[in-house]
Amino acid sequence: MKDVTLYTQPDCPPCQIMKLFFNDNNISYKEKNIKTDKTALQELTKKYGSYSTPTVVIDGKAIIGFELEEIKKELQLD
């Protein structure tokens, strides 16, 4: 089982789609809302160099933006 973290914020349609994708594929993940969790925001920007959502971190590898094919590949869903 891979360690998956999804950085989100309200009013982010791609974030909602990413959550649906994970749920539909039975992928367990941690959601971190960068608007309500300042630690998550710092983590996103300082540790992963990302300023956009969704950002998905899979086993420490950050995939910035709605990159569904790359996420599928990393999760070995193809």
C-alpha positions as CSV (number, residue, x, y, z in Angstrom):
1,M,0.0,0.0,0.0
2,K,1.4,3.3,-1.1
3,D,1.4,6.4,1.2
4,V,-0.8,9.0,-0.6
5,T,-1.4,12.6,0.5
6,L,-3.7,15.0,-1.3
7,Y,-3.2,18.7,-0.8
8,T,-6.5,20.5,-1.5
9,Q,-8.3,23.8,-1.0
10,P,-12.0,24.8,-1.2
11,D,-13.4,25.8,-4.6
12,C,-10.9,23.6,-6.4
13,P,-12.8,21.5,-8.9
14,P,-9.8,19.3,-9.9
15,C,-9.3,18.6,-6.1
16,Q,-12.9,17.2,-6.0
17,I,-12.3,15.1,-9.1
18,M,-9.1,13.7,-7.6
19,K,-10.9,12.7,-4.4
20,L,-13.6,11.0,-6.5
21,F,-10.9,9.2,-8.5
22,F,-9.2,7.9,-5.3
23,N,-12.5,6.8,-3.8
24,D,-13.6,5.1,-7.1
25,N,-10.3,3.2,-7.2
26,N,-10.2,2.4,-3.4
27,I,-7.1,4.3,-2.9
28,S,-6.7,5.4,0.8
29,Y,-5.2,8.9,1.1
30,K,-4.8,11.7,3.6
31,E,-6.3,15.0,2.7
32,K,-4.6,18.2,3.8
33,N,-6.6,21.4,3.2
34,I,-4.1,24.2,2.8
35,K,-6.6,26.9,3.6
36,T,-7.5,25.6,7.1
37,D,-4.1,23.9,7.9
38,K,-1.2,26.4,7.9
39,T,1.3,23.6,8.6
40,A,0.0,21.8,5.4
41,L,0.5,25.0,3.4
42,Q,4.1,25.3,4.6
43,E,4.7,21.7,3.9
44,L,3.4,22.0,0.4
45,T,5.4,25.1,-0.5
46,K,8.7,24.4,1.4
47,K,9.0,20.7,1.2
48,Y,7.5,20.0,-2.2
49,G,8.0,23.4,-3.9
50,S,4.3,23.5,-5.0
51,Y,2.0,26.5,-5.0
52,S,-1.0,24.8,-6.5
53,T,-3.7,22.3,-5.8
54,P,-4.3,19.5,-6.3
55,T,-0.8,18.3,-5.4
56,V,-0.6,14.5,-4.8
57,V,2.4,13.1,-2.9
58,I,2.9,9.3,-3.4
59,D,5.6,7.7,-1.2
60,G,7.4,11.1,-1.0
61,K,7.1,12.0,-4.7
62,A,5.1,15.1,-5.4
63,I,2.9,15.3,-8.5
64,I,1.8,18.9,-9.0
65,G,-1.5,19.7,-10.7
66,F,-4.1,17.4,-12.2
67,E,-1.7,14.9,-13.8
68,L,-4.0,11.9,-13.8
69,E,-1.9,9.7,-16.1
70,E,1.2,10.3,-14.0
71,I,-0.7,9.5,-10.8
72,K,-2.1,6.3,-12.3
73,K,1.4,5.3,-13.3
74,E,2.8,6.0,-9.9
75,L,-0.1,4.0,-8.3
76,Q,0.4,1.2,-10.9
77,L,-3.2,1.4,-12.0
78,D,-2.5,0.9,-15.7
